[in-house]
Amino acid sequence: MSFDRPFGRIGEGTRLRFMRGGAYIKLVAAYVMGEIGASEFQAEYRRLYLHDPDRPDREDELGALLHQMFAAVDSFTTDRAVLTADPEFFITEKTLREEAVVVLQKLRILNRA
């Protein structure tokens, strides 16, 4: 059961509100679960990461994980010519998804501590 509230519904998603990096966890989970595609994930993660005034420093464990995901998002492309031109930097959707799974697991573990 849930009740309408100005900032969401009681009983729905309240756990994420108190998690470190909750918005990132929700976005990465949506991608990993197939709720959004790679291109949408790339655009949304870039927007969130680059415009987040509360993004932790890379020295922080959370900040390092968020940056790790950003690096993967930044390297993702579907353009075969680009992939072939610089395979050391650019990654496929398969690699992006694998990285997202690892980062999501680490973010969840970090929030258990």
N, C-alpha and C positions, 0 to 999 in steps of 0.2 A: 504494500500500500504506500502511496506517496501523496503529498499535498503540494499544491502550487505555492511557490514562494517567489519573491522578486528576483532572487539570485539562483534560481533553479528549483528543483523539486526535492523535498525532504525524502531521503531514502534512495535517491538516484545519484550515483557518482560522488557522494559526499566524501568517500575515502580518498579520492584523488586530490581533493581540495587541500588536504593536509600533508600530502606527500611532497618531498623535495623533487622538483622538476616535474610536477604533476601534468602540466600542459604538454611537456615533451613526451612523457610516458603515454599519455592518451593518444597523441599523434602517431608515435612509433607503433603502438599497439594496433591502431586502426590500419596501418599499412601492413604489418605482419599478419593480421587476421584477414586481410583481403578486402577490407571495407573501402579502401581508397587505392588507386593505382600508383605506380612509381612516379609518374610525372607530377601528379597532384601532391604526392608526398614530398617530392623534391621542392616544389614551389612553396608549399606550406611550411616545411621545415626551415628553408632559407629565410622566409619572412619572419617566422617566430624567432629564430636564432639571431638574426641581424638586427631586429628591432626590440629585443627584450632588454629593458633597462635594468632588470634584476638578474641577468645572466651571470652566474658565478665565474670567477676567474679560473683560468685553465689549471692553476696550481691546486685548486680544490678538486677533490675526487669527482664530485658531480660535474664541475666545469670541464674536467678532462674527458668524461664520458660524452657530454654534449658536444664538445669539439670533435671528438672521434667520429660521432655520427655526422656532424657537419662536413667533415673532410670527405666522408664517403658520399654524402649527398652532392657535394661540390664536384666530385669526380665522376658521377654517374652520367652516362649518355646512352642514347639509343642509336646514335649515328655510327654506323659500321666503319666509315672512313676515318672518323676521329679515333675510334677504338684501335684501329689498325695502325694509325699514325703514332700513337703514344700509348701502347698497352701497359706500360709501367705506371701511368698516372690514371688513365680513364678506366672505369669499371662498368660491367654489365648489370642488368637488373638482378640477375642471380646473385652476384656478389653484393649488391646493395641490400638485398633481402637477407642474406646471410649475416651481414654486418648489423642490420637492424635487429635481428633475433638476438645476437650476442649483446648488443648495447641494451636492449630491453631487459634481458635477464640480469645484467649487471645493475641496471637502475632499480629493478625490483629488489635485488639483494641489498643494495645500498639503503633502501628505505626500510628494510627489516632490522638493520643494525641499530 
